Amino acid sequence: MLDRFSAQADLYARYRLHYPPALYAWLLPRVTGRGRAWDCATGNGQVAAVLARHFGHVEATDISAAQLAHAPALANVRYQLSPAESTPFAAESFDLITVGQAVHWFAPEAFNQEAHRVLRPGGVLAEWGYDLATIGPDLDPLLREFHDDTLGPYWDAHRWHISERYARLPFPFAQVETLELADERQLSAEWFLNYLRTWSSVVKYEQQHGRNPVEALAPELTRLWGPGNRAVTFPVFGRLGRKE
């Protein structure tokens, strides 16, 4: 797994989407044990911080030290550098593994094997993500053009698993359940532009061309957005399964 998010770790900590309570309301009742959880590819620890309120101990791993530097210090959370596919954890040591907006970057067969190894019997693996936001008929074409055309060549090929809702990523677990929900937020144009700056494709574009493509988008997006906040809807999807 390549590190695609260290360069923008500060922006990522402030402007990446925090997952809605409805996602945790779906997930947590399906997990019977509350001893230990592993948040894989934790980034700045936003999911780990939620899990810490529900589990005795949380392990949170990432390959980016810059991302982990922004994670909150919590008594029952341990952060460490580790790839998803090979960890220092003992076999059958977790009741829950979570992966938020990251499994598409992994080597899927190796990660599934590692998840099977470290999950306890009956333990749950939950993976989720969110696709391109919608704002309104005035802004959606502009955002889609930026996403598909301006940044199209700069997205990692694995990114397209998001638009497919992970349909082609293997998931060899039992009692599979899926989730789809619309997460609506009231956001300012400034916040949304900073969110766009966290995209891996934006960073790759800037590295190749020496300029950030969001700067060219900002005047028109800000004009169409208007003053104040607007409703922005993120389509959230997820799946979970159990180790038999």
C-alpha positions in Angstrom: 0.0 0.0 0.0 1.5 3.3 -1.1 1.3 6.4 1.2 -1.0 8.9 -0.6 -2.0 11.1 2.3 1.1 12.2 4.3 1.6 15.4 2.2 -1.8 16.7 3.2 -2.1 15.4 6.7 -2.9 18.7 8.3 -5.7 19.5 5.9 -6.9 15.9 6.2 -7.3 16.2 9.9 -9.4 19.3 9.7 -11.4 18.8 6.5 -12.0 15.1 6.0 -15.5 13.8 6.5 -16.4 12.4 10.0 -18.7 9.4 9.5 -22.3 9.9 10.5 -23.8 8.5 13.7 -26.1 6.3 11.6 -23.1 4.3 10.4 -22.1 3.4 13.9 -25.7 2.8 14.9 -25.8 0.1 12.1 -22.4 -1.4 12.9 -22.1 -1.5 16.7 -25.2 -3.6 17.6 -23.8 -6.3 15.2 -20.6 -6.8 17.2 -21.1 -9.1 20.2 -17.7 -8.7 21.9 -16.5 -5.4 23.1 -13.0 -6.2 24.3 -10.7 -5.3 21.4 -11.1 -3.5 18.1 -8.6 -2.7 15.3 -9.1 0.4 13.2 -7.0 -0.3 10.1 -5.7 2.7 8.0 -6.9 4.9 10.9 -5.4 8.1 9.3 -5.9 10.8 12.0 -7.8 8.5 14.3 -11.3 9.7 13.8 -12.8 6.2 13.8 -10.5 5.0 16.5 -11.8 7.8 18.8 -15.4 6.6 18.3 -14.5 3.0 18.9 -12.7 3.9 22.1 -16.0 4.8 23.7 -17.3 1.3 23.0 -14.4 -1.1 23.3 -12.0 -1.8 26.1 -8.9 -1.4 23.9 -8.4 -0.1 20.4 -5.4 -0.7 18.1 -5.1 1.9 15.3 -2.7 1.5 12.5 -1.6 3.4 9.4 1.4 3.6 7.1 1.6 7.4 7.5 3.4 8.8 10.5 2.3 12.3 9.5 -1.4 11.2 9.7 -0.9 9.5 13.0 0.7 12.7 14.4 -2.8 14.3 14.2 -4.6 11.5 16.0 -6.1 12.2 19.5 -4.3 10.7 22.5 -6.7 8.4 24.3 -6.0 6.1 27.2 -7.3 3.0 25.6 -6.1 3.6 22.0 -2.6 2.6 20.8 -1.4 4.0 17.5 1.3 2.4 15.5 2.8 2.3 12.0 1.8 -0.9 10.2 0.7 -2.0 6.7 -2.8 -3.5 6.6 -1.6 -6.8 5.1 0.9 -7.7 7.8 0.5 -6.7 11.4 2.2 -7.4 14.7 -1.1 -8.6 16.3 -1.7 -12.0 17.8 -4.1 -14.5 16.1 -7.8 -14.3 17.1 -7.3 -11.1 19.1 -10.1 -8.7 17.9 -13.8 -8.6 18.1 -14.0 -5.9 15.3 -11.9 -4.6 12.5 -12.9 -1.4 10.8 -11.6 0.1 7.5 -13.0 3.6 6.6 -12.4 4.8 3.1 -9.2 2.8 2.6 -9.7 -0.8 1.7 -9.5 0.0 -2.0 -5.8 0.9 -1.5 -4.9 -2.6 0.0 -3.7 -5.8 -1.6 -7.1 -7.5 -1.1 -6.2 -11.1 -0.8 -3.4 -10.4 1.7 -5.6 -8.1 3.8 -8.4 -10.6 3.9 -6.0 -13.3 5.0 -4.7 -11.0 7.8 -8.2 -10.1 8.9 -9.1 -13.7 9.1 -6.0 -14.4 11.2 -6.5 -11.7 13.8 -10.3 -11.8 14.1 -11.8 -13.9 16.9 -14.4 -16.5 15.8 -17.6 -14.6 15.3 -15.7 -11.3 15.0 -16.7 -8.7 12.5 -14.9 -7.0 9.6 -16.6 -3.7 8.6 -15.5 -1.7 5.5 -17.1 1.5 4.3 -16.5 4.5 2.2 -18.3 7.5 0.5 -18.5 8.6 -3.1 -18.6 12.0 -4.8 -20.8 14.5 -3.0 -23.9 16.1 -4.6 -24.8 19.7 -3.9 -27.3 20.9 -6.5 -28.0 21.2 -10.2 -25.9 24.4 -10.4 -22.7 22.9 -8.8 -22.9 19.2 -9.5 -21.8 19.4 -13.2 -18.8 21.6 -12.2 -17.8 19.1 -9.5 -18.2 16.1 -11.8 -16.1 17.8 -14.5 -13.4 18.5 -11.9 -13.5 14.9 -10.6 -13.7 13.1 -13.9 -11.9 15.3 -16.4 -9.5 17.6 -14.6 -8.4 14.9 -12.2 -9.2 11.8 -14.2 -5.6 10.9 -15.1 -4.4 11.6 -11.6 -6.7 9.2 -9.7 -5.1 5.9 -8.7 -6.8 3.1 -10.6 -7.9 1.5 -7.3 -10.0 4.7 -6.5 -12.7 3.5 -8.9 -13.6 0.7 -6.4 -15.4 3.6 -4.6 -17.9 4.2 -7.4 -18.5 0.5 -7.6 -19.2 0.3 -3.9 -16.4 -2.3 -3.5 -18.4 -4.8 -5.7 -15.3 -6.3 -7.3 -13.2 -6.4 -4.1 -13.3 -10.0 -2.6 -15.0 -10.3 0.8 -14.7 -14.0 2.0 -16.7 -13.6 5.2 -20.0 -15.0 6.4 -23.4 -13.4 7.1 -22.6 -10.4 4.9 -24.7 -7.2 5.4 -24.5 -4.0 3.4 -25.4 -0.4 4.1 -26.2 2.7 2.0 -27.2 6.0 3.4 -27.2 9.7 2.5 -25.2 11.9 4.8 -26.2 15.5 4.5 -24.0 18.3 5.9 -24.3 22.1 5.9 -21.0 23.3 4.6 -19.4 26.5 3.4 -17.6 26.9 0.1 -14.3 27.4 2.0 -14.7 24.2 3.9 -15.6 22.2 0.8 -12.6 23.6 -1.2 -10.3 22.6 1.6 -11.9 19.1 1.6 -11.1 18.9 -2.2 -7.5 19.8 -1.4 -7.2 16.5 0.6 -7.9 14.4 -2.4 -5.0 12.2 -3.4 -5.5 13.1 -7.1 -5.2 16.8 -6.2 -1.8 16.2 -4.5 -0.6 14.1 -7.5 -1.7 16.8 -9.9 0.2 19.4 -7.9 3.3 17.3 -7.7 3.4 16.9 -11.5 2.4 20.5 -12.5 3.6 22.6 -9.6 0.1 24.1 -9.1 -2.9 23.1 -7.1 -5.9 22.5 -9.4 -8.4 23.6 -6.7 -7.2 27.2 -7.1 -8.5 27.3 -10.7 -11.8 25.8 -9.6 -12.3 28.0 -6.5 -13.6 31.3 -8.1 -16.4 29.6 -10.0 -17.4 27.2 -7.3 -17.4 30.1 -4.7 -19.6 32.2 -7.0 -22.1 29.4 -7.6 -22.1 28.4 -3.9 -23.1 31.8 -2.7 -22.7 33.2 0.8 -23.2 31.0 3.8 -23.6 27.2 4.0 -25.2 24.8 1.5 -26.5 21.3 1.9 -24.0 18.8 0.7 -24.9 15.1 0.5 -22.3 12.4 0.7 -23.4 8.9 -0.4 -22.0 6.5 2.3 -21.8 2.8 1.7 -20.6 -0.1 3.8 -20.4 -3.9 4.2 -19.6 -6.2 7.1 -19.1 -9.9 7.5 -18.2 -12.4 10.2 -15.4 -14.9 10.7 -17.0 -18.3 11.1 
